[in-house]
Amino acid sequence: MIPQIKLQRTEALPHFLELNGFEVDDLGNDVLRVQREEELPVFLKITDTQIYYEVDLGNISEIVTEELLLKLLDLNTEILPVSLGLDTTNPDDPRLVLVESRETNDMNDNELLSVFDALELAVDRTEELLIRIQQ
């Protein structure tokens, strides 16, 4: 058996993401727009102690029903660690969003990349639900 060596190094977040196939745009005010291939962009809001992740799935005004909201809440139990929510910052444009947050102290590469994988899977599951609801 060949022993494995654990390497530990630090890397600036944007550079690390670019090395792992993401396109990163700095939008200012500690917000990054991060996108991998044809996936939806993930917006990162970075504070001293947290990274907040958000994926905008679009306006749901025309399709929102009590049944849809209950199914979205139910889906939250299946897409952990991310969650679905409503961004009502603009009351005339309520947005369905996927959200997650992580502490930044002692964050490792696997933890960071796993959030993007979880968001990608959650987008797929949510899109499937929305297609079923609209049929």
N, C-alpha and C positions, 0 to 999 in steps of 0.2 A: 504494500500500500504506500502510495506517495503522499506525504503530508501536504496539507493545504496551508497557504500563508494568507492571513487576513491583512489586507492593505487598508490603511486609513489615511485619507488626505482630504483637504478641504478644497472646494471649488466654488467660484461665484455662481449663483443660481442661474443666471441667463446663459453663461458659458456651458455649464453642466447640461442644461436642457438642449442647447444647440448640439452638443456632442452626442446626445441621445436621439437625434432626429427631429427635434422640434424647431419650429420657426418662432422666434421671440421678438416681439415689438414692445419697446418701452413707451407707454402712453403718458408718462409723467405722473406726478402725485403718487408715486409708489405703486403704480398699476402696470402689470405686464399683460400683454395679449399673447397667449401661447397656443400654437396649433401644430398638430402632427398630421401630415399628409392631407387627406380629405375630411378629417374629423372636424366637428364644430370647434370653434375657438374656446379656450378656457381663459377666463380673466382672473388674474391673481392680484389681490390687494395685500401688500406686504406691510406689516407693522414691525415694531421692535421685537415682539414676542410671538406673532402669529402670521400664518399665511391663510388667507381666505380665498377659496376657489369658487368660481361661479361659471356655469354654462347656461346661456340664454336659449331656451327652447322655443321662444316666440310668444306672441300675443294669443291669449286663449279666450278673449271676449266672446267670439262668435260660437264657441263650442262648449263653454263652461255650463255645466249642469251639476246638480247635487250628486247624481250618479257618477259623473266624471271625477268630482272632487273626492268622493269616497273611494273610488278605484285608485286614484293617485295616492291617497293616504295609505291604502292597503299595500300598494307597490313599494312604499317607503320601507316596509319590513323586509322586502326582498332585495333591495339595492344597497343595503348598508355596505360601507360606512358613509356613503353619500346620501343626501336627502333631497326630495322634491319640495319646492316652496313656491310661493307667489311673491313676486316683486311688485309692490303696489306704490312704488316711489312716485310714479306718474299715474294718478287714478284713471286717466283716460286711456292708458296703455298697460293694463296688467299683464305681466310676463310670467310664464312658467319657467322656473329656473331649477337647476341642480346646484346644490351647495355642499361645501365641506370646509373644514378648517383644521389646521394642524399647528402645534407649537413648533417654533423654529429652533429652540435650543436642543442640540444633540440630534437633529434630524439627519437621517442617513439616506443614501441614494435609493435603496429599495423602498423605503417608506414613501419617499417623494414620488417615485415612478408608479408605485401601486395606487396612488390617488388618481393619476391620469388613467390607469387601466380601469379602475372602478367607475370613473366618470364615463368612460367609453361604453362600458357594459350597461350602465344605467341609461345612457342616451338610447341605446338600442332597445332596451326593455320598455322605455317610456314611449318611443316612437311606435313600437308594436301595439301598445295599449291604445294610443291615440288613433291609430289606423283602425283598430277593431271598433272603437267607440263611434267613429264617423261612418262606419258601414251600415 
